[in-house]
């Protein structure tokens, strides 16, 4: 069947409508969240590279729907939807994020969590961290951001976190500290999808199987 000018225009219009709908959805994903304990103002899409925006994608997997897969080399996190679909989130990976591989589960969740520097951090820079030894309250300046998922294995806290960040520019990169960081808007979305007990698989560089 010959391609006519009308069919080309219809195809272009459909593609444009699809792109417009996708952009509208992405804009809504990163819109203001005034209902939060610490309201978020919204993040313009031009501040987030297209490849770093939350999106539903094709993702073949034999894992059950609801499973979380953290691909640290790719700096991406996937929430399995089933039927070879997943929600893809961009993350940044800190030094602590390279210390875990294999299976774990979400043992605890927190909204606007408290952050406590490690003993090594306090020893290395007491002038900066000693005053925070009792913990830093949740809020816009807290390194854990809007939400935290605490990973466990066999009833033990692995001290591995999936959390928000007050440094959105770090997403998509390797960082010197922290575990797995997400944009606050994305970690809120993930937090609402995963109950405690959710299976989490962490993939590291050169991991087989």
N, C-alpha and C positions, 0 to 999 in steps of 0.2 A: 504494500500500500504506500503510495507516494507521500512524502512529507510536505504538507502545505504550509503557507505562511501562517494560516489560522492555527494549525496544530502546534507550530513552533511558539506562537504567542501564548496559547493556552498552557503549554508546558512551562514556559518562562514564568507566567503568572502563578502557576501552582508552586513552582520552586520558590518564588519570591514570597508567597504567602507562608510557605513552610518555614522559611528563614525568619520572617517577621514573627511568627508564632514562637519559634525557638528563642529568639532574642527577648521576647516579652516574658517567657518563662524564666529565662536566666536572670532578667532584671528583677523579677519577683523573688527569685531565690536569694538575692543579695540586697533586698529592700530593707527599709527601716524595721526595727523590732522594738517598738516603744513599750511593749508589755514586759520586757526583761527587767530583772532586778536592777541591772545597770543597762539602761536602754542603749541600743546600737543604732546609729544614725542611718545606716545604709551605705553600700559601697558601689560607686559607679562602675559599670562594666568595663569602661576603658582603663580602669585600674587593675583589671584581672585579665591576663592573657587568655584567649579563647580555649587553649588546651588545658588551662588550669581551672576552668569553670566546672562546677558539678553538672553531670549529664548522665542520662540513661544510655547505655551502650550495649552492643552485642558482646557477650563475654561467655564463651563456652566453659562450663564447669560442671563437675559431677557433685559438687557440694550442695547441701540442702539450702533452700531459701532461708535467708536470715543470717547465713554465715558471713563473717567479715574476713577478708583477705588483705593483708598488708604486704605490698610488693615494695620492699625497701630499695632495691636497685633502681626500679622505675620511678620511685617516689610517687606512688599512687596507692590508693586504698579502694577496695571494691566491696560493696554490699550486694550479696547475691539475691537476685529476685526470683530466679528460676526460669525455665524455658530459655536457657542460654542468654539471659539478660542480667545486667548488673547496673548499679549506680556507681559511677566512677567519681572519686574525689582526689584532688591533688593534695599532697602532704610535703612536709620537709622532714628530714631525718637527722636527728642529733646523735652524738656519740653514744648515748645510752640506748638509742634506737637500734644500734648495731649489735647489741649484746644478747638479743633473744632471737631464736628461730624455732619453727615448729608450732605445735598446738598449744593454745591457752584458752582461757575463757574470761568473760567480763565478770569479775567478782564483786565489783562495787562501782557505783556511778555517783557523780557529784555535779551540782550546778554551781557555777562561779566558785570553784574550789579554792581552799587554802593551799598555799605553796610554802614549803619549808626547804631551805637550802640544805644540801648534804653536808655531812661532817667535813668532807674534803674541801668543799667550797668555802666553808667557814675558816678552815685552817689555812687555805691558800690566800684568802682575802678577808681577814677578820674585820677590817674597817668597813667593808661593804656589807658583809653578810651576818656578822655576829648579832647585830640588833634584830635580825629576822629569825633567829634560832627558834623562837616560839611559834613561828609561822606568820605568813603574810596573808591578810584577809583577801577574799576574792574581790575582784573589781577590774576596771579597765587597765590598770598597770600591772596586774598579776600575770606572771609568765605562763600560767596554765589556761588563761583565757576564760571563755564562757562555760566550758564543760570539760569534764575529765572522765575517762573510762579506765579503770584500774584492772590490769590483767593479772590473773591468778592461774596457778597450776597445782592440783592436788591440795587445795585449801590454803596454799601459801601465796602471799603477795609477791609477785615477781619484780616489783618496783619498776614496772614498764607501763607507761601511760600513753594513751591516745588522747590528745587534749587540744584545746584552742590555743590561740597565741595573741599577744599584743604587738607582734611584728609580722603583719600580713605580707610584707615584702619578702619574707623568708620562704614563703611557700614555693615548692618546686625545687628546692636546693638542699644540699647537705649543709648541716650546721655544726658548730663546735660543741653545743650542749643541748640537752633536752632529749625527749624520746621521739614520738611521732606527733608533729604539729599539724593542725588543720586551721583553715580560716574559721573564725568564730561562727559564721553563718552555716558553714558546712558541719562543724562538730555539733551544733545544735540540732541540725537535721538528722545526723547519724544517731545522736543520743536518743532522740524520740523514736527511732526505729529499733533500737536494740535493748532488750531487757537484760537484767543480770542473768548470767548463765550462758549467754551467747558465745558460740564457738568462734575463736579468732585464730587464723593461721598466719604466721609471720614468715615471709620468704626473704632470705638473705642472698647476697652475692654468691654465686657458684653452688647454690643449693640444688641438689638433685632430687627429683620426685616431689 
